[in-house]
Amino acid sequence: MESNKIKKYKVNYSQISNEFLSDKTLSLKAKGLFCFMYSKPDDFNFTIRSLSKLLLEGQRSIMATLQELKVKGWVSYTKFPDG
């Protein structure tokens, strides 16, 4: 199966790809952040600041973890000047 997209279901839980969870090149922190973000609705305000307000990690930690996910190809994002 060759797909880069994960199908999201309209239910009150998240299903995460076993391929993602089994990726030995990712830290547990990166897997946790991805799962947290994946559980949010599509219109969630995904900024470093908004994530740091909801999590114990600071902005630098979240930024570094997002970079890890981006480098490994699990997320893509555009950083806008306003955050």
N, C-alpha and C positions, 0 to 999 in steps of 0.2 A: 504494500500500500504506500503510494508516494503522494503525500499531501502535507503541505505546510500549514494547513489551517485545522483548528480544533473546533468541532461542532459544539455549540453551546445549546443546552436545552433550557426551556422556560420552566424551571423548577427551583425550589428553594435550597438547592445544594449545587456544588460544582463537581464536574467530572474532569479530572486532570489526566492527560495522556501518560500511560506507563512509560512510553519512550522518553518523555520529559523527565519523569521522576527517576528513571534509571540512568540518566546521563551522568556518568562518573566525572565528567569535566566540570560540573557545576557544584558550587558550594551549597551546603544545606541552607545557608542564609539566602542565596539566590533562589533556591526552590521555594522557600517560604514566602519571599516577597512576591514571586510570580503567582503563587497560589492565592495570596491575599488580594493581589490586583485582579486576578482572574475572577474572583468572587464578586467583584463590584460591577454595577450596571454599566452599559456601554457609554452612558452620558456622565459618568463619574469624572470629577475634575482631577485628572492624573497629573499633579504637579509635585515636585519634590517637597514643597512646603506643606501641601495638603496631606501627603503621605506621612511626613514626619509628625504631624499633629495627631495622627491616628495610631502611630507605632512608637515603640520605645527608642528606635534608632534615630539618630540625628540626620540632618540633611546631607552631610558629606558621606555618611555610611550608605544612605539610600542611593545617592548619586553613583557611588562606586559599585554598588550591587546592580543597579540598572545598567551600568556600563558592562559589567560581566555578562549579563543576560543579552545585551545587544551584540557584544563581540562573538558570543557563542551562537547567535542567530535566533534566539528565542523571543526576542521582542525587537520592535523597531519603533522609533519615535522621532518626533521633531521638536527641538527645543526652541521655543519662541522667546524673544527678548523680555517679555513680561513674566517669564517663569514657566 
